[in-house]
Amino acid sequence: MENLKATTTEFLLRESLMDLHKTSKQWVSEVDLWKLELDFFQKLLDSNAKKVTTYKGKKTIGHLQNLITYYQGELLDEFAKAVRKHEKYLNRIITGEINNEESYRVKHDIIDDKISGFRDGFKEYKSELFHFIAELM
């Protein structure tokens, strides 16, 4: 008996493939939302950049800008591509084209770890950005 996610690392029951599919769909929605947020953050930085006069402030703007560029230009696209590939693999399992559900579950956990890590980092990014912008006001 394994894989009903509990608060420990122990698993009681395996999550169904449908539950894993729902999680994948949630990831797609999150990636789309993060892209929209990053567009807004870019505009926020652009509109407030002229208020920054100190070296420290300019360094912070550069740091925040570099993260937007990395997130938008690389990381979120990688997530979206990985999830699409993951969903295609699930479809092949469901249609009986392949029979390797365990490999799918392992990959699912890997993607989940990466997205969860980004989710936490993105919260920190937003906190840093909003704190910085609040100081400019």
Contact map, one row per residue, 1 for C-alpha under 8 A:
11100000001111000000000000000000000000000000000000000000000000000000000000000000000000000000000000000000000000000000000000000000000000000
11110000011111000000000000000000000000000000000000000000000000000000000000000000000000000000000000000000000000000000000000000000000000000
11111000011111100000000000000000000000000000000000000000000000000000000000000000000000000000000000000000000000000000000000000000000000000
01111100001111100000000000000000000000000000000000000000000000000000000000000000000000000000000000000000000000000000000000000000000000000
00111111111110100000000000000000000000000000000000000000000000000000000000000000000000000000000000000000000000000000000000000000000000000
00011111111100000000000000000000000000000000000000000000000000000000000000000000000000000000000000000000000000000000000000000000000000000
00001111100000000000000000000000000000000000000000000000000000000000000000000000000000000000000000000000000000000000000000000000000000000
00001111111000000000000000000000000000000000000000000000000000000000000000000000000000000000000000000000000000000000000000000000000000000
00001111111000000000000000000000000000000000000000000000000000000000000000000000000000000000000000000000000000000000000000000000000000000
01101101111100000000000000000000000000000000000000000000000000000000000000000000000000000000000000000000000000000000000000000000000000000
11111101111111000000000000000000000000000000000000000000000000000000000000000000000000000000000000000000000000000000000000000000000000000
11111100011111000000000000000000000000000000000000000000000000000000000000000000000000000000000000000000000000000000000000000000000000000
11111000001111100000000000000000000000000000000000000000000000000000000000000000000000000000000000000000000000000000000000000000000000000
11110000001111110000000000000000000000000000000000000000000000000000000000000000000000000000000000000000000000000000000000000000000000000
00111000000011111011000000000000000000000000000000000000000000000000000000000000000000000000000000000000000000000000000000000000000000000
00000000000001111111000000000000000000000000000000000000000000000000000000000000000000000000000000000000000000000000000000000000000000000
00000000000000111111100000000000000000000000000000000000000000000000000000000000000000000100000000000000000000000000000000000000000000000
00000000000000011111110000000000000000000000000000000000000000000000000000000000000000000000000000000000000000000000000000000000000000000
00000000000000111111111000000000000000000000000000000000000000000000000000000000000000000000000000000000000000000000000000000000000000000
00000000000000111111111100000000000000000000000000000000000000000000000000000000000000000000000000000000000100000000000000000000000000000
00000000000000001111111110000000000000000000000000000000000000000000000000000000000000100100000000000000000000000000000000000000000000000
00000000000000000111111111000000000000000000000000000000000000000000000000000000000000000000000000000000000000000000000000000000000000000
00000000000000000011111111100000000000000000000000000000000000000000000000000000000000000000000000000000000000000000000000000000000000000
00000000000000000001111111110000000000000000000000000000000000000000000000000000001000100000000000000000000000000000000000000000000000000
00000000000000000000111111111000000000000000000000000000000000000000000000000000000000000000000000000000000000000000000000000000000000000
00000000000000000000011111111100000000000000000000000000000000000000000000000000000000000000000000000000000000000000000000000000000000000
00000000000000000000001111111110000000000000000000000000000000000000000000000000001000000000000000000000000000000010000000000000000000000
00000000000000000000000111111111000000000000000000000000000000000000000000000001001000000000000000000000000000000000000000000000000000000
00000000000000000000000011111111100000000000000000000000000000000000000000000000000000000000000000000000000000000000000000000000000000000
00000000000000000000000001111111110000000000000000000000000000000000000000000000000000000000000000000000000000000000000000000000000000000
00000000000000000000000000111111111000000000000000000000000000000000000000010011000000000000000000000000000000000000000000000000000000000
00000000000000000000000000011111111100000000000000000000000000000000000000000000000000000000000000000000000000000000000000000000000000000
00000000000000000000000000001111111110000000000000000000000000000000000000000000000000000000000000000000000000000000000000000000000000000
00000000000000000000000000000111111111000000000000000000000000000000000000000000000000000000000000000000000000000000000000000000000000000
00000000000000000000000000000011111111100000000000000000000000000000000100010000000000000000000000000000000000000000000000000000000000000
00000000000000000000000000000001111111110000000000000000000000000000000000000000000000000000000000000000000000000000000000000000000000000
00000000000000000000000000000000111111111000000000000000000000000000000000000000000000000000000000000000000000000000000000000000000000000
00000000000000000000000000000000011111111100000000000000000000000001000100000000000000000000000000000000000000000000000000000000000000000
00000000000000000000000000000000001111111110000000000000000000000000000000000000000000000000000000000000000000000000000000000000000000000
00000000000000000000000000000000000111111111000000000000000000000000000000000000000000000000000000000000000000000000000000000000000000000
00000000000000000000000000000000000011111111100000000000000000000001000000000000000000000000000000000000000000000000000000000000000000000
00000000000000000000000000000000000001111111110000000000000000001001000000000000000000000000000000000000000000000000000000000000000000000
00000000000000000000000000000000000000111111111000000000000000000000000000000000000000000000000000000000000000000000000000000000000000000
00000000000000000000000000000000000000011111111100000000000000000000000000000000000000000000000000000000000000000000000000000000000000000
00000000000000000000000000000000000000001111111110000000000010001000000000000000000000000000000000000000000000000000000000000000000000000
00000000000000000000000000000000000000000111111111000000000000000000000000000000000000000000000000000000000000000000000000000000000000000
00000000000000000000000000000000000000000011111111000000000000000000000000000000000000000000000000000000000000000000000000000000000000000
00000000000000000000000000000000000000000001111111110000000000000000000000000000000000000000000000000000000000000000000000000000000010010
00000000000000000000000000000000000000000000111111110000000010000000000000000000000000000000000000000000000000000000000000000000000000000
00000000000000000000000000000000000000000000011111111000000000000000000000000000000000000000000000000000000000000000000000000000000000000
00000000000000000000000000000000000000000000000111111000000000000000000000000000000000000000000000000000000000000000000000000000000000010
00000000000000000000000000000000000000000000000111111100110000000000000000000000000000000000000000000000000000000000000000000000000000010
00000000000000000000000000000000000000000000000001111110110000000000000000000000000000000000000000000000000000000000000000000000000000000
00000000000000000000000000000000000000000000000000011111110000000000000000000000000000000000000000000000000000000000000000000000000000000
00000000000000000000000000000000000000000000000000001111111000000000000000000000000000000000000000000000000000000000000000000000000000000
00000000000000000000000000000000000000000000000000000111111100000000000000000000000000000000000000000000000000000000000000000000000000000
00000000000000000000000000000000000000000000000000011111111110000000000000000000000000000000000000000000000000000000000000000000000000000
00000000000000000000000000000000000000000000000000011111111111000000000000000000000000000000000000000000000000000000000000000000000000000
00000000000000000000000000000000000000000000000000000011111111100000000000000000000000000000000000000000000000000000000000000000000000000
00000000000000000000000000000000000000000000000000000001111111110000000000000000000000000000000000000000000000000000000000000000000000000
00000000000000000000000000000000000000000000100010000000111111111000000000000000000000000000000000000000000000000000000000000000000000000
00000000000000000000000000000000000000000000000000000000011111111100000000000000000000000000000000000000000000000000000000000000000000000
00000000000000000000000000000000000000000000000000000000001111111110000000000000000000000000000000000000000000000000000000000000000000000
00000000000000000000000000000000000000000000000000000000000111111111000000000000000000000000000000000000000000000000000000001000100000000
00000000000000000000000000000000000000000100100000000000000011111111100000000000000000000000000000000000000000000000000000000000000000000
00000000000000000000000000000000000000000000000000000000000001111111110000000000000000000000000000000000000000000000000000000000000000000
00000000000000000000000000000000000000000000000000000000000000111111111000000000000000000000000000000000000000000000000000000000000000000
00000000000000000000000000000000000001001100000000000000000000011111111100000000000000000000000000000000000000000000000000000000000000000
00000000000000000000000000000000000000000000000000000000000000001111111111000000000000000000000000000000000000000000000000000000000000000
00000000000000000000000000000000000000000000000000000000000000000111111111100000000000000000000000000000000000000000000000000000000000000
00000000000000000000000000000000000000000000000000000000000000000011111111110000000000000000000000000000000000000000000000000000000000000
00000000000000000000000000000000001001000000000000000000000000000001111111111000000000000000000000000000000000000000000000000000000000000
00000000000000000000000000000000000000000000000000000000000000000000111111111000000000000000000000000000000000000000000000000000000000000
00000000000000000000000000000000000000000000000000000000000000000000111111111100000000000000000000000000000000000000000000000000000000000
00000000000000000000000000000000000000000000000000000000000000000000011111111110000000000000000000000000000000000000000000000000000000000
00000000000000000000000000000010001000000000000000000000000000000000001111111111000000000000000000000000000000000000000000000000000000000
00000000000000000000000000000000000000000000000000000000000000000000000111111111100000000000000000000000000000000000000000000000000000000
00000000000000000000000000000000000000000000000000000000000000000000000001111111110000000000000000000000000000000000000000000000000000000
00000000000000000000000000000010000000000000000000000000000000000000000000111111111000000000000000000000000000100010000000000000000000000
00000000000000000000000000010010000000000000000000000000000000000000000000011111111100000000000000000000000000000000000000000000000000000
00000000000000000000000000000000000000000000000000000000000000000000000000001111111110000000000000000000000000000000000000000000000000000
00000000000000000000000000000000000000000000000000000000000000000000000000000111111111000000000000000000000000100000000000000000000000000
00000000000000000000000100110000000000000000000000000000000000000000000000000011111111100000000000000000000000100000000000000000000000000
00000000000000000000000000000000000000000000000000000000000000000000000000000001111111110000000000000000000000000000000000000000000000000
00000000000000000000000000000000000000000000000000000000000000000000000000000000111111111000000000000000000000000000000000000000000000000
00000000000000000000000000000000000000000000000000000000000000000000000000000000011111111100000000000001001100000000000000000000000000000
00000000000000000000100100000000000000000000000000000000000000000000000000000000001111111110000000000000000000000000000000000000000000000
00000000000000000000000000000000000000000000000000000000000000000000000000000000000111111111000000000000000000000000000000000000000000000
00000000000000000000000000000000000000000000000000000000000000000000000000000000000011111111100000000001000000000000000000000000000000000
00000000000000001000100000000000000000000000000000000000000000000000000000000000000001111111110000000001000000000000000000000000000000000
00000000000000000000000000000000000000000000000000000000000000000000000000000000000000111111111000000000000000000000000000000000000000000
00000000000000000000000000000000000000000000000000000000000000000000000000000000000000011111111111000000000000000000000000000000000000000
00000000000000000000000000000000000000000000000000000000000000000000000000000000000000001111111111111000000000000000000000000000000000000
00000000000000000000000000000000000000000000000000000000000000000000000000000000000000000111111110000000000000000000000000000000000000000
00000000000000000000000000000000000000000000000000000000000000000000000000000000000000000011111111000000000000000000000000000000000000000
00000000000000000000000000000000000000000000000000000000000000000000000000000000000000000001111111100000000000000000000000000000000000000
00000000000000000000000000000000000000000000000000000000000000000000000000000000000000000001111111100000000000000000000000000000000000000
00000000000000000000000000000000000000000000000000000000000000000000000000000000000000000001101111110000000000000000000000000000000000000
00000000000000000000000000000000000000000000000000000000000000000000000000000000000000000000100111111000000000000000000000000000000000000
00000000000000000000000000000000000000000000000000000000000000000000000000000000000000000000100001111111000000000000000000000000000000000
00000000000000000000000000000000000000000000000000000000000000000000000000000000000000000000100000111111100000000000000000000000000000000
00000000000000000000000000000000000000000000000000000000000000000000000000000000000000000000000000011111110000000000000000000000000000000
00000000000000000000000000000000000000000000000000000000000000000000000000000000000000000000000000011111111000000000000000000000000000000
00000000000000000000000000000000000000000000000000000000000000000000000000000000000001001100000000011111111100000000000000000000000000000
00000000000000000000000000000000000000000000000000000000000000000000000000000000000000000000000000001111111110000000000000000000000000000
00000000000000000000000000000000000000000000000000000000000000000000000000000000000000000000000000000111111111000000000000000000000000000
00000000000000000000000000000000000000000000000000000000000000000000000000000000000001000000000000000011111111100000000000000000000000000
00000000000000000001000000000000000000000000000000000000000000000000000000000000000001000000000000000001111111110000000000000000000000000
00000000000000000000000000000000000000000000000000000000000000000000000000000000000000000000000000000000111111111000000000000000000000000
00000000000000000000000000000000000000000000000000000000000000000000000000000000000000000000000000000000011111111100000000000000000000000
00000000000000000000000000000000000000000000000000000000000000000000000000000010011000000000000000000000001111111110000000000000000000000
00000000000000000000000000000000000000000000000000000000000000000000000000000000000000000000000000000000000111111111000000000000000000000
00000000000000000000000000000000000000000000000000000000000000000000000000000000000000000000000000000000000011111111100000000000000000000
00000000000000000000000000000000000000000000000000000000000000000000000000000000000000000000000000000000000001111111110000000000000000000
00000000000000000000000000100000000000000000000000000000000000000000000000000010000000000000000000000000000000111111111000000000000000000
00000000000000000000000000000000000000000000000000000000000000000000000000000000000000000000000000000000000000011111111100000000000000000
00000000000000000000000000000000000000000000000000000000000000000000000000000000000000000000000000000000000000001111111110000000000000000
00000000000000000000000000000000000000000000000000000000000000000000000000000000000000000000000000000000000000000111111111000000000000000
00000000000000000000000000000000000000000000000000000000000000000000000000000000000000000000000000000000000000000011111111100000000000000
00000000000000000000000000000000000000000000000000000000000000000000000000000000000000000000000000000000000000000001111111110000000000000
00000000000000000000000000000000000000000000000000000000000000000000000000000000000000000000000000000000000000000000111111111000000000000
00000000000000000000000000000000000000000000000000000000000000000000000000000000000000000000000000000000000000000000011111111100000000000
00000000000000000000000000000000000000000000000000000000000000000000000000000000000000000000000000000000000000000000001111111110000000000
00000000000000000000000000000000000000000000000000000000000000000000000000000000000000000000000000000000000000000000000111111111000000000
00000000000000000000000000000000000000000000000000000000000000010000000000000000000000000000000000000000000000000000000011111111100000000
00000000000000000000000000000000000000000000000000000000000000000000000000000000000000000000000000000000000000000000000001111111110000000
00000000000000000000000000000000000000000000000000000000000000000000000000000000000000000000000000000000000000000000000000111111111000000
00000000000000000000000000000000000000000000000000000000000000000000000000000000000000000000000000000000000000000000000000011111111100000
00000000000000000000000000000000000000000000000000000000000000010000000000000000000000000000000000000000000000000000000000001111111110000
00000000000000000000000000000000000000000000000000000000000000000000000000000000000000000000000000000000000000000000000000000111111111000
00000000000000000000000000000000000000000000000000000000000000000000000000000000000000000000000000000000000000000000000000000011111111100
00000000000000000000000000000000000000000000000000000000000000000000000000000000000000000000000000000000000000000000000000000001111111110
00000000000000000000000000000000000000000000000100000000000000000000000000000000000000000000000000000000000000000000000000000000111111111
00000000000000000000000000000000000000000000000000000000000000000000000000000000000000000000000000000000000000000000000000000000011111111
00000000000000000000000000000000000000000000000000000000000000000000000000000000000000000000000000000000000000000000000000000000001111111
00000000000000000000000000000000000000000000000100110000000000000000000000000000000000000000000000000000000000000000000000000000000111111
00000000000000000000000000000000000000000000000000000000000000000000000000000000000000000000000000000000000000000000000000000000000011111
